[in-house]
Amino acid sequence: MATTILPPFQSGPTCWYGPDMTTQKNEWLSILSQDEIDELEAAAAPLVAKEVNIGTIQQADFPLPGLGAKLQTLQRELIQGRGFALLRGLPVEKYTEREAMTIFFGLGAHLGNARSQNAKGHVLGHVTNLGLDSKDPNVRIYQTKERQTFHTDSTDVVGLLCLQPAKKGGLSLLVSADTVFNEMRKRRPDLLELLLQPIATDRRGEVPEGMLPYLLIPVFSYYKNRITPFYQRQYIESAQRFREAPRLTPRHFDALDLFDELCTDPELHLTMMLEKGDMQFVYNHAMLHDRTGFEDWAELEKRRHLLRLWLSVPGDRPLPEEFATRFGSVEIGNRGGIVVPGTRFCVPWARELRS
């Protein structure tokens, strides 16, 4: 029997362990200065006054002569460095919803191009508990208060702005895909081999025209000498509801269990609590992220609420062609997001989701 040649062990700045990142917090956490906050507010003010459609804001519409250079460095750190960053100190408590959304979308335009996050075309999303249940195959987990488990999003970079943390829980967890790959290669190369082959992942009812209701993308893709993850365990398992989807074998479950075990190992992942006004950016092609379950406040206005951006980043790494089945295209700077028949790009208000 021929022996499969596995990709080599990965190296570089994306190969980190959680405890090391905890001690290096000053390298990935940046506190916004008052001058930077003033600049963000000044850029947003005329757009807010004119009630400009937030989803149409481009980088040129949101001048950041000082902060812009810092964001270019952050962008490089995301796609070439450790794969995540946190900006702290935006005084969201003094902003209206429109002001907060305009600032976050405008800042994001300096990092990449906004993509649709769901079939409804939300280019700026709300991550909040809508009282839904992930057992419903058409519900996505960010709409619940359940633990998400480690996963990737269908975009280059995901950005979050915390408007209101939960009463209890809702911790953010990050893990390096290269580190998980290396650990699996060291411990169980036989199981790793299975995760380098296509596995069915449920689209959860968001099916582009002419596409299958599930995806066929490996958990680990090796392309152009880089490992790129694509993963959501619940959606892998729910894809088995489709009779034509390739079957998961007991060895597949062993491989997925080991993958999850490594991601949830505190020796591998980093845990942080997003504070009000924190902006977190995570590179999906090198990181997996998770959110613990949480307890919400009874008052509607105090419930956990984050704004979310999905960004396609110019100058990013190439992706294998099979990613086009989820990303729509693998064109750098113009890929990612979810578009189905009838999708219209828009920016919803929180009240529209909760009503």
C-alpha positions in Angstrom: 0.0 0.0 0.0 1.3 3.4 -1.0 2.1 5.8 1.8 0.6 9.3 1.5 3.1 12.0 1.7 1.8 14.6 4.2 2.6 18.3 4.0 5.6 19.3 6.1 5.4 20.7 9.6 4.5 24.4 9.4 6.6 27.2 10.8 6.5 30.9 11.1 4.6 33.6 13.1 1.3 31.8 12.8 2.6 28.8 14.8 1.9 30.0 18.3 0.7 28.5 21.5 -1.9 30.2 23.7 0.1 30.7 26.9 2.9 32.4 24.9 0.3 34.8 23.4 -1.0 35.6 26.9 2.4 36.8 28.0 2.8 38.7 24.7 -0.4 40.7 25.1 1.2 44.0 24.4 2.2 42.8 20.9 -1.4 42.1 19.7 -3.4 44.5 21.9 -3.3 48.2 20.9 -5.1 51.0 22.9 -6.6 53.7 20.7 -5.2 57.1 21.5 -7.5 60.1 21.9 -6.2 61.5 18.7 -7.1 58.3 16.9 -10.6 58.3 18.4 -11.0 61.9 17.4 -10.0 61.0 13.8 -12.5 58.2 13.7 -15.3 60.4 14.9 -14.3 63.2 12.5 -14.4 60.8 9.6 -17.8 59.5 10.6 -19.5 62.8 11.4 -20.4 64.0 7.9 -21.5 60.5 6.9 -23.8 60.3 9.9 -25.2 63.8 9.3 -26.1 62.9 5.7 -27.4 59.5 6.8 -25.2 57.9 4.1 -26.0 54.2 3.3 -23.4 52.6 5.6 -22.9 49.6 3.3 -21.7 51.9 0.5 -18.8 53.5 2.5 -15.4 53.1 0.8 -11.9 53.8 2.2 -11.8 57.1 0.3 -15.0 58.2 2.0 -13.5 57.6 5.5 -10.2 59.5 5.6 -7.8 58.4 8.4 -4.6 60.3 7.8 -3.0 59.2 11.0 -4.7 55.9 12.0 -4.7 54.7 8.4 -1.0 53.8 8.6 -1.5 51.9 11.8 -4.3 49.9 10.1 -2.1 49.0 7.2 0.4 47.5 9.7 -2.5 45.7 11.4 -3.6 44.3 8.0 -0.1 42.9 7.3 0.0 41.4 10.8 -3.3 39.6 10.1 -2.3 38.0 6.7 1.4 37.7 7.2 2.0 37.6 11.0 0.3 36.0 14.0 -3.2 36.2 12.4 -5.2 38.3 14.9 -5.2 41.7 16.6 -7.3 43.7 19.1 -8.0 47.4 19.1 -9.3 48.7 22.5 -10.8 51.9 23.8 -13.5 53.0 21.3 -16.1 54.8 23.5 -19.1 53.1 22.1 -21.3 54.0 25.1 -21.5 57.6 23.8 -22.4 56.7 20.2 -25.8 56.2 18.6 -26.2 52.9 16.7 -25.6 54.7 13.4 -22.4 56.4 14.7 -21.0 53.1 16.0 -21.9 51.2 12.8 -20.4 54.0 10.6 -17.1 54.1 12.5 -16.7 50.3 12.4 -17.6 50.0 8.8 -15.4 52.9 7.8 -12.4 51.5 9.8 -13.0 48.1 8.2 -12.8 49.7 4.7 -9.1 50.4 5.5 -8.5 46.6 6.0 -10.6 45.1 3.2 -13.8 44.9 1.2 -17.0 44.0 3.1 -18.7 40.8 2.1 -22.2 39.4 2.7 -22.5 37.4 5.9 -25.7 35.6 5.2 -28.4 35.0 2.5 -30.1 38.3 3.5 -27.0 40.2 2.3 -25.9 41.7 5.6 -22.5 43.4 4.9 -22.5 44.6 8.5 -23.9 42.0 10.8 -25.2 41.8 14.4 -24.0 39.0 16.6 -26.7 38.7 19.2 -28.9 36.1 20.8 -32.2 35.9 18.9 -33.5 33.1 21.0 -33.0 30.5 18.2 -31.8 26.9 18.5 -28.9 25.5 16.4 -30.8 22.2 16.2 -32.8 23.9 13.5 -30.7 23.2 10.3 -31.5 26.6 9.0 -30.1 28.5 12.0 -26.5 29.6 12.3 -25.0 29.4 15.8 -24.1 33.1 16.1 -27.9 33.8 16.3 -28.0 31.8 19.6 -26.4 31.9 23.1 -24.9 28.5 22.6 -21.2 27.8 22.5 -20.0 28.1 18.9 -17.1 25.7 19.1 -13.9 26.3 17.0 -14.6 27.2 13.4 -13.7 29.4 10.5 -15.9 31.9 8.7 -16.4 32.1 4.9 -14.2 35.2 4.4 -10.6 36.3 4.7 -10.9 38.3 7.9 -13.7 38.6 10.4 -13.9 41.7 12.6 -16.0 42.2 15.7 -16.9 45.4 17.6 -18.2 44.7 21.1 -21.1 47.1 21.9 -22.3 45.1 25.0 -20.8 42.1 26.6 -22.9 39.3 28.1 -24.0 39.2 31.8 -21.8 36.1 32.1 -19.7 34.1 29.7 -19.2 34.8 26.0 -15.4 34.5 26.1 -13.5 34.7 22.8 -11.1 31.9 22.0 -8.5 31.7 19.2 -6.2 28.9 18.1 -3.5 28.6 15.4 -4.5 26.2 12.6 -0.8 25.6 11.9 -0.2 24.6 15.5 -3.2 22.2 15.4 -1.9 20.8 12.1 1.6 20.3 13.6 0.2 18.6 16.7 -1.9 16.2 14.6 1.0 15.5 12.3 3.1 14.6 15.3 0.5 12.6 17.2 -1.7 10.9 14.6 -0.6 11.4 11.0 -3.0 8.7 9.9 -6.0 10.7 11.1 -4.5 13.9 9.7 -4.6 12.3 6.3 -8.4 12.2 6.4 -8.7 15.9 7.2 -6.7 16.7 4.0 -9.4 15.2 1.9 -12.8 16.8 1.1 -15.5 16.6 3.8 -19.1 17.6 3.4 -20.1 20.8 5.3 -23.8 21.9 5.5 -24.7 25.2 4.0 -27.5 25.5 6.5 -30.1 26.4 3.9 -28.0 29.2 2.3 -27.5 27.7 -1.1 -26.1 29.7 -4.1 -27.7 29.1 -7.5 -26.6 25.8 -9.1 -24.7 24.6 -6.0 -25.2 21.6 -3.8 -26.7 22.1 -0.3 -23.4 21.2 1.2 -19.7 22.0 0.5 -16.8 19.7 -0.2 -13.7 21.3 1.2 -11.0 19.7 3.3 -10.5 20.7 7.0 -6.9 21.3 6.0 -6.0 22.4 2.5 -2.4 22.5 1.5 -1.8 25.0 -1.3 1.2 27.1 -2.3 3.1 25.7 0.7 0.5 26.9 3.2 -2.1 25.2 5.3 -5.5 26.8 5.2 -8.3 25.6 7.5 -12.1 25.4 6.8 -14.1 24.0 9.7 -17.4 24.0 11.6 -18.0 20.7 13.3 -21.7 21.1 13.8 -22.2 21.8 10.1 -20.0 18.8 9.1 -22.3 16.5 11.1 -25.5 18.1 10.0 -24.4 17.7 6.3 -25.0 13.9 6.9 -28.7 14.7 6.6 -28.1 14.8 2.8 -28.1 11.2 1.5 -25.8 12.0 -1.4 -23.2 13.6 0.8 -20.0 11.5 1.4 -20.4 9.4 4.6 -18.4 10.0 7.7 -16.7 6.9 8.9 -15.7 6.0 12.5 -12.1 7.1 11.6 -13.4 10.5 10.4 -15.1 11.0 13.8 -11.8 10.0 15.5 -10.0 12.6 13.4 -12.6 15.3 14.1 -12.5 14.5 17.8 -8.8 14.9 17.9 -9.0 18.1 16.0 -11.5 19.5 18.5 -9.5 18.1 21.5 -6.4 20.1 20.3 -8.4 23.3 19.6 -9.9 23.2 23.1 -6.6 22.4 24.8 -5.6 25.5 26.9 -2.0 24.7 26.0 -2.9 25.6 22.4 -5.6 28.2 22.4 -5.8 31.8 23.7 -8.8 33.1 25.7 -9.8 36.7 25.9 -12.9 38.6 27.1 -14.0 41.3 24.6 -14.7 44.5 26.6 -17.2 47.2 25.5 -15.5 49.1 22.7 -13.0 46.3 21.7 -12.5 45.6 18.0 -11.1 42.1 17.3 -9.8 41.1 13.9 -9.1 37.4 13.0 -7.6 35.9 9.9 -9.6 32.9 8.9 -6.9 31.3 6.8 -4.6 30.8 9.7 -6.8 30.9 12.8 -9.9 29.2 14.2 -12.1 31.0 16.6 -14.7 30.1 19.2 -17.1 31.7 21.6 -18.2 30.2 24.9 -21.9 30.0 25.8 -23.3 32.9 27.8 -26.0 34.2 30.1 -27.7 37.3 28.9 -29.3 40.2 30.7 -33.1 40.3 31.0 -33.2 43.9 29.6 -33.2 43.9 25.8 -30.9 46.9 25.6 -28.3 45.3 27.8 -28.1 42.0 25.9 -24.8 40.8 24.4 -24.4 42.6 21.1 -21.4 42.7 18.7 -21.2 44.2 15.2 -19.5 42.0 12.7 -17.6 42.5 9.4 -16.5 39.9 6.9 -13.6 41.4 4.9 -11.8 40.3 1.7 -8.3 41.6 1.9 -6.2 42.9 -1.0 -2.7 41.3 -1.1 -3.9 38.1 0.7 -2.7 34.6 0.1 -4.0 32.5 -2.9 -6.6 29.9 -2.1 -7.3 26.5 -3.8 -10.0 26.5 -6.4 -12.4 24.4 -4.3 -12.9 27.5 -2.0 -14.8 29.1 -4.9 -17.7 26.9 -4.1 -18.1 28.8 -0.8 -16.3 32.1 -1.4 -18.0 32.6 -4.8 -14.5 33.3 -6.2 -10.9 32.9 -5.2 -10.0 36.3 -6.7 -7.8 38.1 -4.0 -9.7 41.1 -2.6 -13.0 40.0 -4.1 -13.9 36.7 -2.5 -15.9 35.3 0.4 -19.3 35.9 1.7 -22.7 34.3 1.0 -24.8 35.2 -2.0 -27.9 33.2 -3.0 -30.8 34.0 -5.4 -32.6 37.1 -4.1 -29.7 38.3 -1.9 -29.6 42.2 -1.7 -26.7 43.8 0.1 -27.8 45.8 3.1 -27.0 47.0 6.6 -29.8 46.0 9.1 -30.5 47.8 12.4 -30.6 45.8 15.6 -34.3 46.5 16.2 -35.1 44.8 12.8 -33.5 41.6 14.0 -35.1 41.5 17.4 -38.7 42.4 16.3 
